[in-house]
Amino acid sequence: MSNGNIDATKRNINLDVLRIIMAFFVVCIHSVFPFKTEVTPIIDIAVPVFFMLSGWFFQPRNLEEQGAKLRNALKSIVIIYFQATVLYLVWRMPMYMFTNLPFEAS
């Protein structure tokens, strides 16, 4: 029997049921059935709600974990941005060197 405390590792059954309903709505979006035009405004909420629920389940439990995730994400973004910039410069530099156009126009 529970003493009133909520265990953080237990699943929230209400959110699971809502995910099941939204998954059914996603299937309805991609299928053909009678009266689809009448229920389209209701089933169109499926994808946004499904994404929000997925975000809820990926939400970190504490601030340290959230900060670590944010640092890792920013680190990945900076690395990708740096690599893309270097690749762009390597790609555009020969065009700049072999044409009479300014670098911005090449």
C-alpha positions in Angstrom: 0.0 0.0 0.0 1.2 3.5 -0.8 1.9 6.0 2.0 1.1 9.0 -0.2 4.5 9.6 -1.6 4.9 9.5 -5.4 7.8 7.3 -6.6 9.6 9.1 -9.4 10.4 5.8 -11.2 6.7 4.8 -11.5 5.0 5.4 -14.8 2.1 7.7 -15.0 -0.8 5.6 -16.3 -2.8 8.6 -17.4 0.0 9.8 -19.7 0.4 6.3 -21.1 -3.4 6.1 -21.9 -3.2 9.5 -23.5 -0.2 8.3 -25.6 -2.2 5.3 -26.7 -5.2 7.5 -27.7 -2.9 9.8 -29.6 -1.2 6.9 -31.4 -4.6 5.7 -32.5 -5.4 9.2 -33.8 -2.1 9.2 -35.8 -3.2 6.0 -37.4 -6.6 7.5 -38.1 -4.9 10.5 -39.8 -3.1 8.2 -42.2 -6.0 5.9 -43.0 -9.3 6.3 -44.9 -12.6 5.7 -43.1 -16.1 7.1 -43.3 -16.8 10.4 -41.6 -13.1 11.3 -41.6 -13.8 14.9 -42.6 -16.1 15.3 -39.5 -13.5 14.1 -37.0 -10.4 15.6 -38.6 -10.4 18.7 -36.3 -10.3 16.3 -33.3 -7.6 13.9 -34.6 -5.4 16.7 -35.9 -4.2 17.3 -32.3 -2.5 13.9 -32.3 0.9 14.7 -33.5 1.5 17.8 -31.4 0.3 16.1 -28.2 2.3 13.0 -29.0 5.5 15.2 -29.3 4.7 17.0 -26.1 4.2 13.7 -24.3 7.5 12.4 -25.6 9.2 15.6 -24.4 7.6 15.0 -21.0 9.1 11.6 -20.8 12.5 12.8 -21.8 12.4 15.7 -19.2 15.4 15.4 -16.8 14.6 14.6 -13.1 16.9 17.3 -11.6 18.7 20.5 -12.5 22.2 18.9 -12.6 21.0 16.4 -15.2 19.2 19.2 -17.1 22.4 21.3 -17.1 24.5 18.4 -18.3 22.1 17.8 -21.2 22.1 21.4 -22.2 25.9 21.6 -22.1 26.1 18.4 -24.3 23.6 19.8 -26.7 25.4 23.2 -27.0 28.7 21.4 -27.4 27.3 19.3 -30.2 25.8 22.4 -31.9 29.1 24.3 -31.7 31.0 21.4 -33.2 28.6 20.9 -36.0 28.6 24.7 -36.7 32.4 24.8 -36.8 32.6 21.8 -39.1 30.0 23.2 -41.5 31.8 26.5 -41.6 35.2 24.9 -42.3 33.6 22.7 -45.0 31.9 25.8 -46.6 35.2 27.7 -46.7 37.1 24.7 -48.1 34.4 24.4 -50.8 34.2 28.1 -51.7 37.9 29.0 -51.5 38.8 27.5 -54.9 35.9 29.3 -56.5 37.2 32.5 -54.9 40.8 32.0 -56.0 40.0 31.0 -59.6 37.3 33.7 -60.4 37.4 37.4 -60.5 34.3 37.6 -58.3 34.5 38.9 -54.7 34.3 36.2 -52.0 30.7 37.2 -51.1 29.5 36.8 -54.7 31.2 33.4 -55.4 
